[in-house]
Amino acid sequence: MAGRFPQRPTAPARATGRTPGPAPRTRSLPLPPGTDLGLTLGPLRRGPADPAFRAVGDGSFWRACRTPEGPGTLRVTARDGVAEAQAWGEGAAWLLDRLPALLGAEDDPAAFTPRHKLLAAVHRRRPGLRLVRTGLVLESLIPSILEQKVTTDEAYRAWRLLVRKYGEPAPGPAPDGMRVMPDARAWTLIPSWEWHRAGVDDKRAATVLRACRVARRMEEAADMDPAGARGRLELVPGVGPWTSAEVVQRSHGAPDEVTTGDYHLPGIVGWALAGDRTADDAAMLDLLAPYEGQRHRAARLILLSGRIPPRRAPRMTPGNIAAL
């Protein structure tokens, strides 16, 4: 689970000086009362310098995506309970068709019933949380692989360097420096020394390559139920339960797919719900059992509470805490 809290918006993007292209496709969408775009879209951001995601000072959120129909750029703002979206590129229509799911229309927050005081308090303070559903697998799978067993900063740096170098400019008037991630073939053509230069070891690089060689089968998982999708993803050597959970939380908006195998999450959940900083996966799942069907949402709310166990000594911070 990478990045615990939503990032603050950056300053407005600088003008790129590019000649204006075709007019964007547009769509307006009523939002459930109180929807918070920052909380909803935050898990898609891989660090403050993610070339594929940008939050700017005017309150807009930008995504550069590789859709089944080609590259696309999406800009979303929310005003007076309405989401206003513009999209550019070959993937523009695809992105707008799936805008409701992206903004949590298929999520049901009412299915969550807090059973602990902490969760009840956070649930009241964060009524705008919706679970994002992208319908895209590789865009979450590749960065999740990069986040395996390394620090958050290392994983974000690898993603940033590789997408900047091998991706392509985001279509339309995107903020300066935004890039669409490479397609599956381009990932497989990255030389070994470039993986090393980005700080990616051979094991993680090989896992990315194996996933990209069966990219079509990976993307088919977006139309499966979360459990079936995780099973499909875990057929790729090097993709285990931690990685598959991180993917379906984003690609499927899966409210019950809690991350196991995480370095910090069991201790955080244990401390928040039972005062036990030594909790392991089994203890964490026992504590979350009252929230069956909504365990991922419960874990996100716990992370949003900021209630974490004090550290006994300085420790490395791995990049495997779910993004919010």
TORMIDREN-569943 format. One line per 4 residues: number of its first residue (from 1); their letters; for each residue z, y, x of N, C-alpha, C. Coordinates in Angstrom, 3 decimals. Each point is the difference from the previous one (the first is absolute). Layout:
BEGIN
NUM = A = Z:Y:X:Z:Y:X:Z:Y:X  ...
//
This chain:
BEGIN
1 = MAGR = 0.000:-1.172:0.864:0.000:1.172:-0.864:0.000:1.234:0.909  -1.083:0.686:0.200:-0.112:1.010:1.051:0.294:1.387:-0.486  0.781:0.844:0.392:0.209:1.357:-0.481:0.881:0.045:-1.226  1.234:0.461:0.118:0.961:-0.160:-1.081:-0.110:1.040:-1.083
5 = FPQR = -0.363:1.221:0.344:0.008:1.079:-0.972:-1.353:0.667:-0.056  -0.373:0.609:-1.141:-1.278:0.706:-0.073:-0.044:1.154:0.984  -1.164:0.203:0.595:-0.169:1.061:0.974:-0.134:1.355:-0.696  0.439:1.069:0.668:-0.254:1.330:-0.530:-1.473:0.339:0.143
9 = PTAP = -0.567:0.746:-0.946:-1.402:0.393:0.143:-0.210:0.819:1.262  -1.154:-0.165:0.612:-0.354:0.787:1.167:-0.590:1.322:-0.449  -0.281:0.860:0.956:-0.636:1.275:-0.317:-1.403:-0.238:-0.526  -0.550:0.952:-0.758:-1.360:-0.162:-0.500:-0.965:-0.280:1.135
13 = ARAT = -0.987:-0.874:-0.295:-0.963:-0.390:1.024:-0.866:1.178:0.418  -0.398:-0.011:1.269:-0.911:1.019:0.495:-1.407:-0.273:-0.517  -0.758:1.063:-0.151:-1.393:-0.160:-0.406:-0.763:-0.721:1.096  -0.896:-0.896:-0.380:-0.731:-0.782:0.986:-1.306:0.664:0.396
17 = GRTP = -0.459:0.980:-0.758:-1.253:0.657:0.336:-1.227:-0.792:-0.411  0.196:-1.108:-0.730:-1.147:-0.801:-0.402:-0.710:0.630:-1.184  -1.278:-0.247:-0.084:-0.786:0.483:-1.128:0.437:-0.728:-1.261  0.252:0.714:-1.088:0.425:-0.671:-1.226:-0.997:-1.071:-0.425
21 = GPAP = 0.501:-1.150:-0.379:-0.856:-1.091:-0.435:-0.124:-0.027:-1.510  -0.377:-1.156:-0.540:-0.138:-0.130:-1.448:1.316:0.266:-0.711  -0.092:0.472:-1.218:1.203:0.247:-0.794:0.753:-1.306:-0.204  1.326:0.056:-0.055:0.770:-1.233:-0.165:-0.095:-0.531:-1.417
25 = RTRS = 0.261:-1.286:-0.141:0.297:-0.560:-1.311:1.443:0.385:-0.337  0.301:0.175:-1.264:1.336:0.448:-0.383:0.553:-0.847:-1.145  1.324:0.018:-0.100:0.666:-0.677:-1.120:1.375:0.617:-0.196  0.380:0.177:-1.264:1.345:0.456:-0.346:0.726:-1.143:-0.695
29 = LPLP = 1.310:-0.077:0.269:0.762:-1.138:-0.507:1.403:0.451:-0.375  0.403:-0.161:-1.268:1.388:0.313:-0.363:0.956:-0.908:0.761  1.093:0.573:0.460:0.997:-0.763:0.744:1.242:-0.225:-0.840  0.671:-1.144:0.182:1.301:-0.168:-0.663:0.928:1.127:0.429
33 = PGTD = 0.869:0.466:-0.884:0.880:1.121:0.334:0.763:-0.235:1.297  -0.035:1.011:0.859:0.787:-0.049:1.224:-0.602:-0.768:1.152  -1.214:-0.522:-0.165:-0.608:-0.768:1.081:-0.023:0.811:1.293  0.440:-0.611:1.073:0.056:0.641:1.311:-1.101:-0.597:0.873
37 = LGLT = -1.056:0.766:0.262:-1.116:-0.525:0.783:0.425:-0.340:1.428  0.921:0.772:0.558:0.447:-0.281:1.355:0.671:-1.355:0.112  0.902:-0.305:-0.947:0.660:-1.300:0.010:-0.984:-1.124:-0.292  -0.928:0.242:-0.911:-0.929:-1.044:-0.411:-0.990:-0.336:1.104
41 = LGPL = -0.590:1.008:0.609:-1.034:-0.223:1.003:0.564:-0.162:1.413  1.273:0.319:0.183:0.596:-0.039:1.328:-0.167:-1.303:0.759  0.087:-1.182:-0.647:-0.149:-1.251:0.754:-1.361:-0.164:0.664  -0.991:0.780:-0.395:-1.334:-0.125:0.590:-0.118:0.763:1.309
45 = RRGP = 0.971:0.804:0.303:-0.056:0.838:1.200:0.607:-0.730:1.192  -0.799:-0.157:1.051:0.479:-0.686:1.205:0.338:1.038:1.066  1.083:0.705:-0.247:0.460:0.999:0.940:-0.519:1.382:-0.309  0.637:1.046:0.562:-0.368:1.382:-0.315:-1.380:0.398:0.487
49 = ADPA = -0.589:-0.749:0.938:-1.338:0.335:0.514:-1.037:-1.043:-0.406  0.246:-0.694:-1.101:-0.943:-1.014:-0.476:-1.358:0.645:-0.276  -1.076:-0.446:0.675:-1.306:0.620:-0.232:-0.602:-0.325:-1.363  0.583:-0.965:-0.714:-0.556:-0.385:-1.299:0.802:0.557:-1.173
53 = FRAV = 1.047:0.774:0.273:0.841:0.534:-1.078:0.513:1.363:0.433  -0.005:0.932:-0.938:0.496:1.329:0.332:0.651:0.632:-1.236  1.190:0.570:0.190:0.637:0.822:-1.029:-0.020:1.423:0.516  -0.546:0.925:-0.767:-0.148:1.367:0.484:0.842:0.959:-0.833
57 = GDGS = 0.114:1.235:0.509:0.949:0.951:-0.554:-0.288:0.460:-1.411  -1.210:-0.213:-0.501:-0.298:0.418:-1.372:0.417:-1.050:-1.026  0.680:-1.055:0.461:0.464:-1.040:-0.907:-0.995:-1.112:-0.232  -1.111:0.003:0.727:-1.012:-1.039:-0.188:0.207:-1.139:0.987
61 = FWRA = -0.449:-1.167:-0.418:0.037:-1.203:0.825:-1.430:-0.505:0.178  -0.358:-0.316:1.251:-1.347:-0.440:0.344:0.043:-1.417:0.544  -0.963:-0.819:-0.435:-0.156:-1.355:0.525:-1.442:-0.222:0.418  -0.170:-0.572:1.188:-1.324:-0.423:0.445:-0.012:-1.519:-0.044
65 = CRTP = -0.899:-0.567:-0.791:0.035:-1.438:-0.288:-1.344:-0.657:0.265  0.071:-1.290:0.297:-1.216:-0.813:0.037:0.038:-0.889:-1.238  -0.757:0.355:-1.015:-0.024:-0.728:-1.262:-1.092:-1.057:0.028  -0.050:-0.897:-0.995:-1.095:-0.972:-0.065:-1.375:0.650:-0.123
69 = EGPG = -0.039:1.284:-0.416:-1.282:0.692:-0.148:-0.299:0.939:1.168  0.889:0.033:0.987:-0.235:0.845:1.164:1.132:0.978:0.227  -0.130:0.838:1.031:1.056:0.955:0.317:0.194:1.029:-1.115  1.225:0.414:-0.177:0.288:1.022:-1.000:1.220:0.804:0.387
73 = TLRV = 0.036:1.242:-0.489:1.150:0.877:0.190:0.524:0.402:-1.367  1.319:-0.063:-0.161:0.632:0.355:-1.269:1.023:1.096:0.242  -0.050:1.031:-0.841:1.011:1.056:0.007:0.664:0.024:-1.366  1.341:-0.013:-0.017:0.741:-0.021:-1.263:1.072:1.079:0.023
77 = TARD = 0.089:0.743:-1.084:1.092:0.946:-0.195:0.588:-0.235:-1.388  1.224:0.442:-0.187:0.644:-0.123:-1.311:0.510:1.360:-0.429  -0.408:0.417:-1.194:0.473:1.267:-0.552:0.192:-0.148:-1.500  1.155:0.446:-0.470:0.301:-0.011:-1.437:-0.213:-1.375:-0.621
81 = GVAE = 0.431:-1.039:0.721:-0.067:-1.348:-0.543:-1.378:-0.632:0.009  -0.937:0.585:0.739:-1.362:-0.537:0.059:-0.402:-0.170:1.467  -0.572:-1.147:0.319:-0.561:-0.222:1.331:-1.460:0.435:-0.017  -0.352:0.859:0.941:-1.384:0.435:0.158:-0.531:-0.614:1.283
85 = AQAW = -1.093:-0.735:-0.098:-0.536:-0.723:1.153:-1.448:0.377:0.248  -0.346:0.073:1.270:-1.382:0.162:0.437:-0.288:-1.093:1.022  -1.220:-0.491:0.016:-0.361:-1.064:0.932:-1.409:0.229:0.518  -0.203:-0.379:1.256:-1.284:0.167:0.678:-0.408:-1.319:0.646
89 = GEGA = -1.285:-0.139:0.252:-0.490:-1.146:0.739:-0.457:-1.137:-0.890  -0.498:-1.054:0.644:-0.518:-1.150:-0.730:1.073:-0.669:-0.855  1.246:0.095:0.436:1.088:-0.639:-0.738:0.651:0.889:-1.035  -0.573:1.176:-0.275:0.655:0.963:-0.895:0.224:-0.575:-1.396
93 = AWLL = -1.025:-0.600:-0.596:0.147:-0.527:-1.358:1.040:-1.115:-0.040  -0.004:-0.852:1.010:0.980:-1.093:0.064:1.411:0.559:0.057  0.225:1.011:0.820:1.330:0.579:0.141:0.476:0.633:-1.308  -0.892:0.696:-0.697:0.408:0.645:-1.254:0.213:-1.021:-1.109
97 = DRLP = -0.790:-1.068:-0.011:0.217:-1.057:-0.997:1.396:-0.593:0.123  0.490:-0.083:1.213:1.294:-0.641:0.252:1.132:0.992:0.184  -0.252:1.249:-0.344:1.031:1.022:0.146:1.262:-0.311:-0.811  -0.103:-0.437:-1.257:1.244:-0.270:-0.742:0.891:-1.022:0.702
101 = ALLG = -0.588:-1.093:0.477:0.799:-1.023:0.687:0.604:0.560:1.280  -0.780:0.809:0.720:0.506:0.593:1.240:1.249:0.831:-0.263  0.022:0.716:-1.110:1.104:0.897:-0.316:1.099:-0.663:-0.831  -0.074:-1.325:-0.130:1.099:-0.727:-0.618:-0.108:-0.247:-1.478
105 = AEDD = -1.201:0.147:-0.583:-0.135:-0.205:-1.442:0.296:-1.440:-0.405  -0.193:-0.947:0.918:0.247:-1.408:-0.313:1.433:-0.412:0.328  0.781:0.936:0.510:1.402:-0.261:0.310:0.856:0.263:-1.241  1.105:-0.705:-0.104:0.883:0.157:-1.150:1.431:0.240:0.482
109 = PAAF = 0.340:1.254:0.324:1.359:0.281:0.466:1.073:-0.375:-1.011  -0.347:-0.025:-1.275:0.994:-0.332:-1.022:0.460:-1.446:0.095  -0.747:-0.826:0.756:0.400:-1.398:0.161:1.185:-0.144:0.945  0.344:1.091:0.689:1.104:-0.047:0.958:1.284:0.472:-0.653
113 = TPRH = 1.037:-0.823:0.076:1.321:0.349:-0.523:1.000:-0.004:1.143  0.521:1.161:0.398:0.970:0.032:1.100:1.274:-0.755:-0.370  0.494:-0.784:0.964:1.236:-0.760:-0.216:1.053:0.329:1.059  -0.301:0.989:0.834:0.954:0.482:0.990:0.065:1.523:-0.124
117 = KLLA = 1.172:0.576:0.265:0.152:1.447:-0.123:-0.979:0.748:0.897  -0.179:-0.488:1.225:-0.904:0.672:0.927:-1.414:0.046:-0.554  -0.481:-1.130:-0.481:-1.357:-0.046:-0.520:-0.131:0.829:-1.272  1.007:0.012:-0.814:-0.051:0.829:-1.210:-0.115:1.471:0.371
121 = AVHR = 0.740:0.418:1.022:-0.032:1.404:0.418:-1.357:0.364:0.586  -0.547:-0.859:0.855:-1.306:0.292:0.610:-1.091:-0.035:-1.051  0.099:-0.927:-0.923:-0.994:-0.102:-1.070:-0.034:1.275:-0.831  1.152:0.596:-0.239:0.045:1.263:-0.743:-0.601:1.138:0.820
125 = RRPG = 0.282:-0.001:1.306:-0.486:1.092:0.850:-1.484:-0.114:0.312  -0.564:-1.183:-0.080:-1.403:-0.233:0.366:-0.803:-0.557:-1.176  -0.005:0.692:-1.126:-0.704:-0.549:-1.172:-1.515:-0.012:0.176  -0.512:0.713:1.000:-1.448:0.086:0.171:-0.608:-1.092:0.844
129 = LRLV = 0.803:-0.980:0.438:-0.535:-1.081:0.817:-0.882:-0.926:-0.826  -1.240:-0.184:0.434:-0.915:-0.994:-0.559:-0.525:-0.847:1.146  -0.298:-1.257:-0.261:-0.502:-0.885:1.044:-1.522:0.089:0.055  -0.500:0.361:1.162:-1.423:0.198:0.214:-0.741:-1.343:-0.015
133 = RTGL = -1.233:0.012:-0.501:-0.866:-1.189:0.065:-1.386:0.451:0.455  -0.374:-0.373:1.224:-1.263:0.470:0.558:-1.184:-0.879:-0.357  0.217:-1.302:-0.224:-1.109:-0.916:-0.205:-0.770:-0.301:1.270  0.535:0.398:1.145:-0.628:-0.226:1.302:0.969:-0.776:0.876
137 = VLES = -0.501:-0.995:0.716:0.863:-0.873:0.789:-0.032:0.339:1.488  -1.187:0.068:0.593:-0.066:0.200:1.445:0.658:1.307:0.436  -0.106:1.048:-0.803:0.566:1.280:0.414:1.519:-0.062:0.109  0.645:-0.946:-0.672:1.437:-0.214:0.175:0.291:-1.151:0.957
141 = LIPS = -0.885:-0.984:0.044:0.238:-1.166:0.847:-0.055:0.360:1.482  -1.011:0.751:0.411:-0.145:0.289:1.425:1.179:0.811:0.543  0.381:1.122:-0.611:1.164:0.708:0.537:1.289:-0.796:-0.102  0.124:-0.866:-0.995:1.210:-0.830:-0.089:0.056:-0.995:1.158
145 = ILEQ = -1.142:-0.535:0.383:-0.036:-0.879:1.179:0.403:0.788:1.246  -0.509:1.215:0.119:0.346:0.822:1.163:1.495:0.300:0.057  0.669:-0.020:-1.147:1.431:0.309:-0.058:0.895:-1.196:0.281  -0.590:-1.165:0.219:0.812:-1.187:0.235:0.786:0.112:1.304
149 = KVTT = 1.326:-0.039:-0.103:0.900:-0.155:1.150:-0.155:1.062:1.078  -0.349:1.215:-0.406:-0.032:1.125:0.943:0.678:1.191:-0.664  0.212:1.066:0.752:0.613:1.180:-0.582:-0.982:0.710:-0.924  0.576:0.767:-0.900:-0.831:0.777:-0.916:-0.968:0.893:0.761
153 = DEAY = 0.503:0.702:0.998:-0.856:0.914:0.756:-1.142:-0.731:0.686  0.280:-1.183:0.550:-1.058:-0.775:0.657:-1.089:-0.408:-0.993  0.420:-0.445:-1.169:-0.972:-0.436:-1.008:-0.836:1.168:-0.504  0.663:1.128:-0.277:-0.734:1.169:-0.482:-0.983:0.492:1.060
157 = RAWR = 0.415:-0.020:1.244:-0.889:0.437:1.086:-1.233:-0.895:0.089  0.193:-1.307:-0.095:-1.131:-0.923:0.078:-0.991:0.256:-1.141  0.513:0.107:-1.212:-0.855:0.268:-1.165:-0.754:1.310:0.183  0.719:1.029:0.421:-0.599:1.319:0.172:-1.128:-0.026:1.048
161 = LLVR = 0.255:-0.584:1.148:-0.998:-0.015:1.068:-1.229:-0.809:-0.384  0.206:-1.159:-0.607:-1.132:-0.867:-0.323:-0.847:0.566:-1.133  0.648:0.565:-1.018:-0.774:0.571:-1.115:-0.731:1.253:0.454  0.632:0.813:0.812:-0.685:1.199:0.488:-1.221:-0.344:0.838
165 = KYGE = 0.110:-1.043:0.819:-1.092:-0.314:0.914:-1.105:-0.800:-0.661  0.365:-0.934:-0.896:-1.015:-0.915:-0.542:-0.279:0.212:-1.486  0.765:0.861:-0.654:-0.313:0.327:-1.382:-1.117:1.018:-0.079  -0.260:0.482:-1.203:-1.047:1.005:-0.189:0.565:1.193:-0.759
169 = PAPG = -0.608:1.176:0.150:0.532:1.185:-0.673:0.098:-0.206:-1.512  1.088:0.477:-0.572:0.173:-0.105:-1.450:-1.061:0.834:-0.707  -0.622:-0.529:-1.056:-1.010:0.774:-0.735:0.601:1.246:-0.648  -0.852:0.986:-0.219:0.429:1.197:-0.713:0.789:0.953:0.863
173 = PAPD = 0.620:1.000:-0.624:0.733:1.042:0.729:1.434:-0.429:0.319  0.152:-1.181:0.567:1.333:-0.519:0.300:0.665:0.845:1.079  1.328:0.014:0.044:0.686:0.706:1.081:-0.482:-0.461:1.362  0.032:0.904:0.941:-0.502:-0.244:1.340:0.631:-1.254:0.603
177 = GMRV = -0.829:-0.877:0.545:0.486:-1.181:0.701:0.168:-1.232:-0.859  -0.234:0.079:-1.303:0.154:-1.184:-0.834:-1.147:-0.971:0.243  0.337:-1.285:0.021:-0.966:-1.044:0.292:0.152:-1.146:-0.997  -1.122:-0.668:-0.273:-0.008:-1.245:-0.761:0.156:-1.137:1.006
181 = MPDA = 0.862:-0.937:-0.281:0.232:-1.071:0.953:-1.289:-0.787:0.241  -0.120:-0.670:1.159:-1.206:-0.785:0.284:-0.215:-1.095:-1.042  -1.254:-0.425:-0.163:-0.237:-1.152:-0.862:0.370:-1.271:0.763  -0.051:-1.137:-0.692:0.474:-1.247:0.598:-0.748:-0.335:1.284
185 = RAWT = -1.317:0.184:-0.005:-0.783:-0.333:1.198:0.394:0.896:1.165  0.215:1.289:-0.266:0.361:0.923:1.075:1.329:-0.377:0.633  0.954:-0.466:-0.811:1.274:-0.446:0.573:-0.227:-1.150:0.974  -0.894:-0.924:-0.349:-0.208:-1.169:0.869:-0.719:0.355:1.287
189 = LIPS = -0.629:1.167:0.054:-0.762:0.402:1.195:0.817:0.875:0.953  1.239:0.299:-0.345:0.832:0.814:0.887:0.299:-0.791:1.267  -0.295:0.530:1.172:0.240:-0.738:1.257:1.492:-0.255:0.233  0.298:-1.063:0.720:1.395:-0.384:0.228:0.787:1.102:0.692
193 = WEWH = -0.668:0.719:0.936:0.742:1.036:0.713:0.375:1.175:-0.897  -0.759:0.209:-1.087:0.355:1.076:-0.919:1.221:-0.383:-0.845  0.115:-1.263:-0.352:1.220:-0.458:-0.669:1.198:0.233:0.918  -0.158:-0.374:1.276:1.111:0.178:0.941:0.321:1.475:0.187
197 = RAGV = -1.029:0.836:0.072:0.211:1.432:0.170:0.770:0.583:-1.187  -0.214:-0.574:-1.169:0.723:0.447:-1.199:1.379:-0.638:-0.111  0.352:-0.865:0.947:1.318:-0.619:-0.013:0.106:-1.223:-0.880  -1.136:-0.622:-0.344:-0.003:-1.179:-0.869:-0.128:-1.254:0.858
201 = DDKR = 0.964:-0.893:-0.105:-0.032:-1.221:0.801:-1.062:-0.963:-0.524  -0.280:-1.016:0.798:-1.072:-0.940:-0.342:0.262:-0.731:-1.315  1.271:-0.305:-0.283:0.311:-0.750:-1.218:-0.344:0.799:-1.245  0.421:1.264:-0.042:-0.305:0.815:-1.178:-1.493:0.305:-0.092
205 = AATV = -0.621:0.277:1.123:-1.449:0.254:-0.015:-0.750:-1.215:-0.526  0.398:-1.186:0.441:-0.679:-1.218:-0.457:0.190:-0.205:-1.499  1.177:0.354:-0.520:0.239:-0.137:-1.436:-0.895:0.946:-0.791  -0.139:1.240:0.479:-0.909:0.940:-0.665:-1.426:-0.561:0.011
209 = LRAC = -0.434:-0.523:1.124:-1.363:-0.522:0.096:-0.207:-1.179:-0.945  0.982:-0.898:-0.081:-0.137:-1.138:-0.915:-0.100:0.472:-1.445  0.817:0.996:-0.368:-0.051:0.519:-1.372:-1.347:0.651:-0.288  -0.527:0.736:0.966:-1.270:0.702:-0.213:-1.181:-0.957:-0.081
213 = RVAR = 0.104:-1.137:0.643:-1.090:-0.979:-0.064:-0.086:-0.667:-1.367  1.083:0.091:-0.776:-0.022:-0.513:-1.379:0.316:1.152:-0.960  -0.543:1.167:0.302:0.330:1.215:-0.764:-0.308:-0.151:-1.476  -1.118:-0.614:-0.324:-0.355:-0.144:-1.415:1.064:-0.812:-0.736
217 = RMEE = 0.479:-1.074:0.624:1.028:-0.826:-0.630:1.324:0.765:-0.110  0.265:0.848:0.975:1.209:0.813:-0.065:-0.077:0.976:-1.169  -1.126:0.690:-0.145:-0.132:0.980:-1.073:0.003:-0.662:-1.375  -0.443:-1.251:-0.086:0.057:-0.710:-1.278:1.441:-0.136:-0.493
221 = AADM = 0.947:0.026:0.924:1.404:-0.142:-0.379:0.474:1.148:-0.884  -0.699:1.146:0.021:0.390:1.131:-0.834:-0.074:-0.331:-1.485  -0.822:-0.985:-0.362:-0.152:-0.386:-1.409:0.883:-1.184:-0.374  0.830:-0.449:0.927:0.911:-1.104:-0.268:1.374:0.544:-0.361
225 = DPAG = 0.846:-0.851:-0.565:1.380:0.425:-0.218:0.693:0.107:1.355  1.120:0.751:0.089:0.615:0.226:1.310:0.343:-1.275:0.764  0.526:-1.004:-0.684:0.354:-1.239:0.693:-1.242:-0.687:0.547  -1.062:-0.056:-0.813:-1.242:-0.609:0.471:-0.614:0.788:1.133
229 = ARGR = 0.092:1.328:-0.080:-0.535:0.843:1.068:0.746:-0.241:1.303  1.316:-0.100:-0.069:0.770:-0.251:1.207:-0.372:-1.352:0.609  -0.191:-0.991:-0.851:-0.420:-1.301:0.507:-1.343:0.075:0.700  -0.931:0.753:-0.573:-1.314:0.179:0.620:0.142:0.682:1.362
233 = LELV = 0.763:1.069:0.063:0.154:0.734:1.254:0.656:-0.861:1.074  0.981:-0.801:-0.396:0.740:-0.784:0.982:-0.775:-1.201:0.519  -1.208:-0.226:-0.514:-0.878:-1.008:0.599:-0.523:0.459:1.351  0.050:1.300:0.261:-0.439:0.533:1.283:1.134:-0.179:1.015
237 = PGVG = -0.233:-0.756:1.080:1.058:-0.149:1.008:0.456:1.362:0.521  1.306:0.180:0.034:0.562:1.278:0.431:0.423:0.887:-1.154  -0.392:-0.341:-1.221:0.427:0.739:-1.194:1.068:-0.834:-0.700  1.219:0.492:0.025:1.104:-0.715:-0.617:0.566:0.736:-1.187
241 = PWTS = 1.172:-0.435:-0.491:0.581:0.607:-1.210:0.281:1.486:0.135  0.457:0.459:1.183:0.261:1.432:0.160:-1.277:0.802:-0.238  -1.081:-0.411:0.657:-1.251:0.750:-0.086:-0.599:-0.077:-1.392  -0.023:-1.178:-0.598:-0.626:-0.128:-1.325:0.753:0.812:-1.044
245 = AEVV = 1.337:0.068:0.123:0.761:0.822:-0.950:-0.343:1.470:0.160  -0.084:0.458:1.250:-0.338:1.396:0.248:-1.362:0.359:-0.594  -0.923:-0.940:0.015:-1.338:0.262:-0.522:0.014:0.077:-1.520  0.535:-1.025:-0.673:-0.104:-0.028:-1.464:0.855:1.079:-0.654
249 = QRSH = 1.029:0.489:0.703:0.742:1.136:-0.545:-0.924:1.193:-0.208  -1.008:0.128:0.838:-0.931:1.124:-0.088:-1.277:-0.362:-0.756  -0.589:-1.126:0.317:-1.276:-0.371:-0.628:0.173:-0.374:-1.466  1.159:-0.561:-0.363:0.228:-0.493:-1.357:1.058:0.787:-0.773
253 = GAPD = 0.720:0.898:0.672:1.112:0.660:-0.670:1.039:-0.997:-0.464  0.262:-1.019:0.834:0.825:-1.141:-0.410:1.491:0.345:0.004  0.631:0.090:-1.153:1.388:0.469:-0.059:1.029:-1.013:0.473  -0.392:-1.284:0.104:0.987:-1.025:0.341:-0.171:-0.557:1.408
257 = EVTT = -1.042:0.437:0.720:-0.281:-0.602:1.310:0.806:0.703:1.086  1.254:-0.412:0.132:0.899:0.596:0.972:-0.342:-0.526:1.399  0.144:0.851:0.999:-0.324:-0.358:1.371:1.123:-0.821:0.619  -0.345:-1.195:0.468:0.937:-0.815:0.768:-0.480:-0.067:1.446
261 = GDYH = 0.906:-0.385:0.889:-0.351:-0.044:1.413:0.056:1.361:0.658  0.616:0.970:-0.676:0.072:1.354:0.526:1.216:0.147:0.916  -0.122:0.838:0.990:1.054:0.168:0.991:1.216:0.720:-0.565  -0.213:0.977:-0.850:1.091:0.826:-0.506:0.307:-0.190:-1.483
265 = LPGI = -0.993:-0.340:-0.805:0.170:0.069:-1.454:1.171:-0.826:-0.527  0.223:-1.252:0.437:1.156:-0.737:-0.555:1.322:0.728:0.224  0.184:0.571:1.186:1.234:0.729:0.268:0.139:1.236:-0.861  -1.116:0.693:-0.254:0.043:1.201:-0.833:0.352:-0.371:-1.439
269 = VGWA = -0.660:-1.042:-0.529:0.292:-0.441:-1.368:1.436:-0.510:-0.088  0.415:-0.786:1.002:1.357:-0.524:-0.015:1.040:1.094:0.043  -0.237:1.020:0.818:0.949:1.109:0.112:0.049:0.811:-1.302  -1.167:0.231:-0.601:-0.064:0.822:-1.211:0.648:-0.688:-1.196
273 = LAGD = -0.212:-1.315:-0.127:0.446:-0.679:-1.212:1.312:-0.766:0.166  0.365:-0.319:1.258:1.206:-0.806:0.181:0.853:0.436:1.179  -0.401:1.064:0.688:0.752:0.425:1.166:-0.084:-0.956:1.168  -1.053:-0.835:0.020:-0.157:-1.020:1.036:-1.202:0.323:0.875
277 = RTAD = 0.222:0.498:1.191:-1.092:0.383:0.889:-0.624:-1.189:0.706  0.595:-1.189:-0.126:-0.500:-1.177:0.714:-0.846:-0.902:-0.890  -0.351:0.455:-1.167:-0.751:-0.839:-0.928:-1.315:-0.465:0.616  -0.379:-1.253:-0.290:-1.290:-0.524:0.421:-0.914:-0.070:-1.225
281 = DAAM = -1.194:-0.595:0.174:-0.938:-0.053:-1.122:0.597:-0.711:-1.207  0.677:-1.123:0.238:0.558:-0.762:-1.119:1.032:0.834:-0.759  0.869:0.697:0.741:1.006:0.836:-0.657:-0.663:1.159:-0.734  -1.025:0.590:0.601:-0.715:1.093:-0.648:-0.603:-0.459:-1.326
285 = LDLL = -0.647:-1.156:0.018:-0.633:-0.490:-1.222:1.047:-0.320:-1.065  1.167:-0.481:0.416:1.079:-0.232:-0.976:0.431:1.316:-0.638  0.141:1.054:0.814:0.423:1.292:-0.525:-1.047:0.601:-0.934  -1.268:-0.283:0.283:-1.075:0.548:-0.821:-0.343:-0.892:-1.194
289 = APYE = 0.637:-1.162:-0.103:-0.331:-0.938:-1.080:0.129:0.623:-1.397  0.997:0.890:-0.248:0.061:0.613:-1.342:-1.223:0.839:-0.339  -0.801:0.322:1.007:-1.185:0.832:-0.220:-1.285:-0.814:0.066  0.105:-1.295:-0.229:-1.197:-0.850:0.053:-1.093:0.589:-0.891
293 = GQRH = -1.179:0.095:0.568:-1.112:0.666:-0.663:-0.172:1.434:0.468  1.069:0.576:0.579:-0.012:1.393:0.445:0.698:0.148:1.366  -0.011:-1.046:0.801:0.768:0.033:1.254:-0.565:0.983:1.018  -1.312:0.137:0.036:-0.581:0.983:0.927:0.390:1.417:-0.415
297 = RAAR = -0.035:0.283:-1.291:0.410:1.333:-0.459:1.464:0.252:0.360  0.848:-1.004:-0.188:1.413:0.158:0.340:0.155:0.310:1.488  -0.751:-0.705:0.848:0.085:0.248:1.440:-0.481:1.404:0.346  -1.053:0.466:-0.642:-0.482:1.355:0.271:1.021:1.041:-0.412
301 = LILL = 0.629:-0.200:-1.133:1.014:0.950:-0.444:1.183:0.020:0.965  0.361:-1.164:0.519:1.078:-0.045:0.988:-0.381:0.806:1.234  -1.232:-0.156:0.473:-0.445:0.767:1.164:-0.024:1.492:-0.298  -0.400:0.357:-1.209:-0.020:1.403:-0.377:1.405:0.592:-0.102
305 = SGRI = 0.998:-0.847:-0.209:1.369:0.500:-0.123:0.515:0.563:1.312  -0.580:-0.445:1.108:0.478:0.433:1.307:1.283:-0.692:0.432  0.459:-0.956:-0.774:1.245:-0.707:0.335:-0.325:-1.133:0.961  0.199:0.240:1.268:-0.287:-1.009:1.013:1.243:-0.232:0.836
309 = PPRR = 0.168:-1.210:0.526:1.208:-0.271:0.796:-0.009:0.786:1.292  1.153:0.521:0.416:0.052:0.700:1.289:-0.291:-0.968:1.133  -0.693:0.484:0.993:-0.312:-0.856:1.135:1.194:-0.108:0.922  0.206:-1.198:0.505:1.093:-0.215:0.948:-0.397:0.455:1.399
313 = APRM = -1.299:-0.065:0.288:-0.498:0.392:1.320:-1.467:0.344:-0.155  -0.572:0.789:0.920:-1.424:0.319:-0.095:-0.848:-1.261:-0.004  -0.971:-0.019:-0.897:-0.874:-1.173:-0.100:-1.429:0.442:-0.203  -0.933:-0.859:0.383:-1.411:0.250:-0.261:-0.224:0.002:-1.509
317 = TPGN = -0.848:0.903:-0.444:-0.345:0.061:-1.422:-1.352:-0.640:-0.204  -0.065:-1.227:-0.526:-1.290:-0.625:-0.163:-0.783:0.599:-1.153  -1.314:-0.210:0.034:-0.858:0.563:-1.033:-0.161:-0.912:-1.163  1.065:-0.626:-0.446:-0.145:-0.919:-1.126:1.002:0.315:-1.096
321 = IAAL = 0.097:1.310:-0.342:0.752:0.400:-1.189:-0.992:0.633:-0.952  0.019:-0.397:-1.246:-1.074:0.345:-0.922:-0.201:1.497:-0.122  -1.253:0.383:-0.001:-0.361:1.402:-0.126:0.318:0.508:-1.381  0.501:1.255:-0.018:0.279:0.631:-1.291:-0.698:1.332:-0.074
//
